[in-house]
Amino acid sequence: MDISLSPLTLNGALHVLAAIRDITERRRLQERERAAREEAEARLAVLQLILDELPASVYIVQGEEARLVLANRATTTLWGATWHIGQPMLDFLATHRIRLFSTDGRLLPPTAFATVRAVHEGETVRHQQETIRRTDGTTLPVLVNAVALGRRLLAGVPAEVGSQPTGPAEPVALVVHQDVTALKAAEQLKDEFLSIAAHELRTPLAVLKGFVQTLLVQTTRGKGPQLVEWQLEALQSIDQATARLVELTEDLLDVTRLQAGRLALHVDPTDLVALARRVVTRLQMTTERHTLSLATSVEHLVAQVDPRRMEQVLSNLIGNAIKYSPEGGSIEVTIREEEQAHEALLCVSDHGIGIPAQQQLLVFGRFARADNARAHSIGGTGLGLYLCRELVERHGGRIWFESTEGQGSTFFVALPLVPFPDL
Ligand code: ADP
């Protein structure tokens, strides 16, 4: 309402008074609004200052296109380019020819970016490893946390920062990137150490294995003096311990080969039924407390796999079924053809100690072991399942399990029956 002075009458005086009150009220409101805006801006400036001092890149994006709302200084360093407020993420990446890769070096599709997942699916993504390849060709390994936020959290951000006008329910995400170059370098150093140590162990172990086998074989052939029972038992124990050490060394070498991307598969048409039968027969000889059985719906099932590596996977799974059933019992191996999915499905079931529910997500990790395995004093390195998963996935397959603590576990391996395109 504007001030309009009409000739002074009693009624007119009342109008003037009302108008003056209105103006005072409006001023007060404007004043309050200005103060609130100034306070919001001051808060934002402090927030920006704090964010800019953080070593990690922190930004907020909004909408399905992940338009930038707010970013700190480290964000520019991270991408090696300036991402402008309001610019959609894919547009920014394309403009600067920045690409994202997964840890195994594969180009990530946009739908797999942590930031995009958070705004598309409203999903909070924790600790996703990505590698950024910047415009100048340099790469940066990062750990990304993308937290899906409620829209109300943008209420304090002035409209000009919030970029374009937005619909009522636009998703918002807070994304934090942590540079893990130093961690990766330390990991690489550890892998190099493991690789050197394992290589150096190989030669003396081969000598040990060779001589102990010569002693055993020549003694049974009657060459040289007869050994008494305890001497034979000692030799057999040395033989078994050496075989275990060779296995461990090979596992360590495989881990370092996988990390360095140097593990090559030698793929051949392989009958999985015959392969499983061989492994079952061999491992049955190592235990009297367990009964191993093989059930199969087909006589032969040929898949394009590396037979040595697949034998390693199956030996690991059946070996674990034996090891983690300390009371003994039956272990069932089944193979069947899943015709619709064009897959071979291998299952290894035991009735052993099982895997506690809260640790089931971890057991495919490097050096990861469940608490109940330690509690039962069952030895292991935590490398077997990691290797199994890597090997199966490199064949284009999948591996998973179902397990109930105290009741047993079933591990499943699905392998494609048509040649995998990357092989
Ligand atoms: P490990 O050398 O410890 O056996 P693995 O990588 O083969 O290493 O397995 C990782 C962990 O998963 C084991 O330490 C154990 O806790 C659990 N695990 C694997 N297989 C079984 C099984 N069949 N039953 C119960 N626990 C298992």
Boltz pocket constraint, residues with backbone or C-beta under 6 A from the ligand:
constraints:
  - pocket:
      binder: B
      contacts: [[A, 316], [A, 317], [A, 320], [A, 321], [A, 324], [A, 350], [A, 352], [A, 353], [A, 354], [A, 355], [A, 363], [A, 365], [A, 368], [A, 369], [A, 370], [A, 371], [A, 372], [A, 373], [A, 379], [A, 380], [A, 381], [A, 382], [A, 383], [A, 384], [A, 385], [A, 386], [A, 408], [A, 409]]
      max_distance: 6.0
